């Protein structure tokens, strides 16, 4: 189980790459061959990282696609943490 609220992958992208390298969302979107809107939604936490975007980020910044997807999965699971009881699912065991 996750012990803390993990950062959205867009926050990681902004804080560890875009800001330190002085890259704008527009310039980075151009380099990634995606729309500015697509990248802006990721950076601002309104959209997640897809497998395709993870590969694009790997090619651009060197951080593995698997690690980008792991950040996204950890973030998504944390968001569901509070809703687990709402699922009303009992353990299925032999």
ZAMARGU-4260 file (C-alpha; in steps of 0.2 Angstrom, whole numbers, plus 5000, padded with zeros to 4 digits):
<rodrens>
0) 5000/5000/5000 | 5006/5018/4996 | 5012/5028/5011 | 5010/5045/5004 | 5002/5056/4991
5) 5013/5054/4976 | 5016/5068/4964 | 5007/5068/4947 | 5019/5064/4933 | 5016/5081/4926
10) 5022/5089/4942 | 5038/5079/4941 | 5040/5084/4922 | 5038/5102/4927 | 5049/5102/4942
15) 5063/5091/4936 | 5065/5095/4918 | 5055/5110/4911 | 5059/5123/4924 | 5077/5118/4927
20) 5080/5117/4908 | 5071/5133/4905 | 5058/5125/4893 | 5041/5131/4890 | 5026/5120/4888
25) 5025/5126/4870 | 5043/5122/4865 | 5043/5106/4874 | 5026/5101/4865 | 5034/5105/4849
30) 5049/5094/4853 | 5038/5080/4858 | 5027/5082/4843 | 5011/5084/4853 | 4999/5098/4855
35) 5002/5112/4868 | 4985/5108/4875 | 4990/5090/4878 | 5006/5094/4887 | 4998/5108/4897
40) 4985/5096/4903 | 4998/5084/4909 | 5009/5097/4917 | 4994/5104/4926 | 4988/5087/4932
45) 4972/5087/4922 | 4978/5072/4911 | 4988/5057/4914 | 5003/5050/4905 | 4999/5037/4892
50) 5011/5023/4886 | 5014/5033/4870 | 5018/5049/4880 | 5029/5039/4892 | 5039/5034/4877
55) 5040/5051/4870 | 5046/5058/4887 | 5059/5044/4888 | 5066/5048/4871 | 5067/5067/4875
60) 5073/5066/4893 | 5081/5049/4896 | 5070/5044/4910 | 5063/5027/4906 | 5045/5025/4899
65) 5042/5012/4913 | 5046/5024/4927 | 5034/5037/4919 | 5021/5024/4919 | 5025/5019/4937
70) 5023/5037/4943 | 5006/5038/4934 | 5001/5021/4941 | 5006/5026/4959 | 4997/5043/4957
75) 4981/5034/4950 | 4981/5021/4964 | 4983/5035/4978 | 4968/5044/4970 | 4957/5028/4972
80) 4963/5025/4990 | 4949/5034/4998 | 4936/5026/4987 | 4941/5008/4991 | 4926/5006/5003
85) 4914/5012/4990 | 4917/4997/4979 | 4909/4986/4992 | 4919/4971/4986 | 4923/4956/4997
90) 4939/4945/4996 | 4936/4930/4985 | 4946/4916/4992 | 4946/4897/4991
</rodrens>
